[in-house]
């Protein structure tokens, strides 16, 4: 069934082409995950052919086209339908945008994926409905032996979960730091801190990965607090393994360059290790200062701003120096935090992404 979308008098509208894919479905009477609605000019057709075209959805798509068709930045846009007896989640793709990698489409695949994810410690914190919702965003990809999955110095884009196979985490001089196999995750540190990928990862045998992109990763963290706790513990263990000497120095004054450690990584380290003290930073726009009480952010100022707004601006700095001084004045020992640190950090990294595109 084909439906003609009402249009304006703009003649270019008749050359318009786009695909809207169903990426999540809950009791929808018409569509399943993987179905598509294809736009050619003003004609909207449901695929597989023979599916009815929902009038409510046609109106939703018209609104999305008006808002996003001329946008320069993101070639994809996810949105929810207006709803009736059921509910679906959709992804609009601009012409020329490649289709996302393999996902879970039929009920058998979804149940198999649910059982698989339920065995991984990272996903055990999710309720069944949260896990089903997450499957709308998770993708799967296979890697051949020797294929690079992450490259040191590049922006972090995805969190990966090993389904099968083995990968090697490589340090300087092609030294193997660690091997990872089924059930282990990687890529999360650069997503949280905003720093570049810290080590190259490549497959040492044929491997299959589930992965979640940065935007959806942050959305999941924001809605599932238990995952925040899991990641905080995981990061603390990894940082403790790789930065033991630096942690020991935190009881004394320490200093360094932001070219060696990003502000996000620096602040994250103080939070995970529950440190108390002041960090002064010499940045391009002048001096900045943050204060932590048992790992919680209680004060920030920079470039005429204070509080979380100052903290967000500090996170965007790539050059400068920092100096940590342990301890706080008596009047700040009972100060309230500026909010949940993980949420503040993730929001700051998200703002940097939006303002500057790829990190």
N, C-alpha and C positions, 0 to 999 in steps of 0.2 A: 504494500500500500504506500502510495506517495502522497505527501501533503505539501501544499504550497504555502510557504511562510510569507505573511504580509510584509511588504517592504516599503521603503521611501521611494522617491522619484529618482534617486541616484542611479544612473544607468550602469555604473560599474558593479552594482550589486548583483547583476545577472551573470557576471563572470566569476562569482565567488564559489570556492570549493573548500570543503572542510570535512573532517571526520570526527564524530563524537562517539567514544567507546564507553560501554558500560564496564566499570571496573569494580563495582560492588553492588550487590542486590540483596534486599531483604523483603520477602513476601510480595515482590512486584508481580502483578498479574500478567504482564506482557513480556518482560525482558529478563535475560540471564547474563551473568558475567561473560564478557567476550562478544556480546552482540554489539553491532555498530549502527549508527545513524549517519548516513552519508548525504552531504549537502552538495548539490550541483545547481548553481544559480539560485533560484528560489525554491527548488524542489528538494524535499527532505524524504529520504527513503530508508526504511528499516532493513537491516540485514542480520541474519539470513533472510532472503526474500520470502515473503508470505507473512512476516510479522506485521502486526498493525502499528501504525504510527500514532503515538499518544499525543493528543492535542495539548495537554498540560505541559508535556516535555517540549513540544515544538515552541511554545511560548517561552519556556526557560532558555532554550537554545537561542532564540531570537535576541533575548536580553544579553546573553553572553557574547554573541556576535557583535552587537552594538558596542559593547564595552571593550572587547579584547582584539577584535579583528585587525585594527590598525596599530596595536601595541608593538613596540620594537623589541621589548626585552625577552619575555618568556614565550617560547613557541607552543607551550602546553598550558592548559588551565583546567584545574579540577573544580567541580561544583556538584551540588546536590540537586535532585529534581524537586519540583514543588510539592510532590507527595499526593497520594490518594489513599488506596487501601494498602499500598506497599511503599517502598522507598528504594531509590537507586542512587549510586554515586557514579559520576561520569568524568571523562577527561576529553577536553576539546583540543585537537591538534591542528595547527596551521598547515596549509599546503606545503609539501616538501619536507615535513617533519617526519623522521623515521618512527616506526612503531616501537613501543617499549619492548624490552626483551621478554623472554618467556615468563608467563604468569600462570596462576591456577584458575582453570575455567569450569570444569564440570564438577558435580558433587563428589565423585569418587576422588578426584585430585585434591579437592578442598579438605575432605576428611583425612586423606593420607597426609597432607601437609599439616593439619591440626595435630595429628598423632606425632608427627616428626618434631614439630616445634615444641610440643609439650614435654619432650624428653630433654630439651636443652635448658640448662639452668637459667640462662638469660631470659627465657620466655615463661618460666614457671610462675612468675609473679603476676601474670595476666589472667584475668577471668576468661571464661570461654567466649563471651561476646566480644571482649576486647581483642582476643586472639583472632576471631573471625574478621573483625574490622581491620586488624593489622594485615591480614592476608590480601586486602584490597591494594596494599601499597608494596608488599614484598615482591621482588622479582628473583628469577633464578638464572644462573649463567654457568656454563661449563668452560673450563680452561684446560688446554693441553699441556703436556710436560714442557717446562721451560718458558711458558708464557708468563709475562709480568702482569700482576694484578694491581699492585701499588708501586709507585716510583718515588724514592726519596726526593724531597724538595717541591713536589707538586702539591696543589691544593687537595685537601681531603674532601672527597665527594660522597662516599658511601660507608656504611657499616656492613661488614661481611660476617656471615655465619657459615662455618664449614659443614657441609652435608656429607661429603666423602672426599677421599684423596688426602694429599699432604702438601703443605706449602713451607717454604723456607723464608725466614725473616733475616735479611742480610744487613750487616754492618759495613763500616768502612773497610776497604781492601777485600771486598767479597767474602768477609768472614761471616759464617752462619751464626746468628745470635740465638735463634730458636727454631724448632720445627713445630708446626701447628697441624692438628688433624681434626677429625669429626667432633663437632660440638663446640669448638673454640671460636671465639669472635676476635676480629681485629678491625682497625680503621676508626675505632670510636674516639681515640684520644685526639686526633686532629679535628674531628667534628665538634668536640666539646670545647677545645681550647682555641680553635680558629687558627692554629699553627699549621705550617706545611707538614706533609707526611714525613715522619722521622726516620723511616727505614724502607728499603725496597723489599717487596714481597713477591715471590714468584712460585709457580707450581713446580714441584719436583716429581709429581706423577699426575695423571689425569684427575682433575678435581671438579667438584660441583659446589657452587656457592649459592646461598640465599643472600640477597642484599637489600638494604633500605637506604634511600637517598637522604641527604642532609636535611631537607625540608621536612620530610615525613618522620625522620628520626627525632627531630626536635618536637614535633607535634605529639609523638608518642610519649616522650619524656615528660612533656607538660601535663599530660592527662593521666599518667600512671606513676605516682610518686614512688612506688616500690621499686620501679626500674631505676629511678634516680639513686636510691640507696644501693642497689646492686652495682651500678656503675661506679659510684663513689668508692665502694670497697675494692672493686676491681682495679680502678685507677690507683688507689693508694698502694695496693700490693705491687703493681707494675712500677710505679714511681719509686717505691722503696727498694725494689730490686736494681734499678738502673741509676738511682741518684742518692744512694746511701750517704756518700761523702758530703753531698750538698745539704742533705737534711741535717747532718751533724753540725754543719756550720750555722744553721738557722738559730741556734741558741746564742750565737754571737753576731756581731755586725757582719753583713756581707754586702757585696756590691757586684755589679756586672753590667753588660751591655744588652740592650733589647734586641740587637742583631743575633745574639746567642740564645735568648729566651724571650718569647713574646710576652706582652703584659698578661694575656689570658693564661698562658702556661704558668707564669710566675704567681698570679693570684690564685690559680687553682691549686698550686702546690701548698700555699699557705693555708687554704681552706681545708684540704684533705689532711694536713698535719696539725690542724687546730692550733696554729701559732698566734701569738699575741705580740703586736708591735706596729711600727709605722714604716711605710715604704715611701720614700721620697724619690721622685723621678724628675730628671732634667730632660724635658721634651722640646720639640721645635717651637711650640707656642708658649713656652715658659715652664715654670716649675709646677709639678703636680704632687699631690700627696694622698695616700690612702691609709686607713688604719684598720687593723683587724683585732678582734677580741675572741680568743679561742677559735680562730678560723672563720669567724663571721665578720663580714664587712660592716663597719659602723660609721665610717666617714670617708668622703672623697671630695676633692676639689681640683679644678683645672680650668684654665682659660675662662675665668669669670663664672664658671658653673660649680654647683655643689651637689652632693648626693648622687643618686644613680645616674643622672644626666652627665655629671662629670666622669663617673666611672665608665659609661659607654664611650665617651670621647677618648679617654685614656686607652681603652682597648684597641682603638684604631691606630695607635702610634706604632711605627715600625723602626724608628730610630730614637736614640737617646740612651741614657744611663739610669740605673736605679741603685738605691742604697737602702738596706733594711736596718732598722734599729729596734732591738727587742724592748718590750715593756711599753706601758702607757701611763699617762699622768693619772693620779688617783680619781679625778673627776670623770674619767672615761671608763673606769673599770666596771661600772654598772650600766654602760650605755646600751641602748637597744640597737639591734642590727637594722640595716636598711632593707631587709627582706631575705627571702630564701636565696642563698648564694648561687646555687645551681641554676635556678630560674633566671636570676639577674644576668649571670654569665651567658647563658644560652640566648637570652633576648639581645644582649650586646653583640654577640657573634652574628645573630640573624640580621641586626641592623647594619652591621658592616657588610654582610653579603649583599643586602639590598642596595646599599649606597655605592658599592664598588664592583658588583658583579663577581667574577671569579676571584678567589683570593690569590 
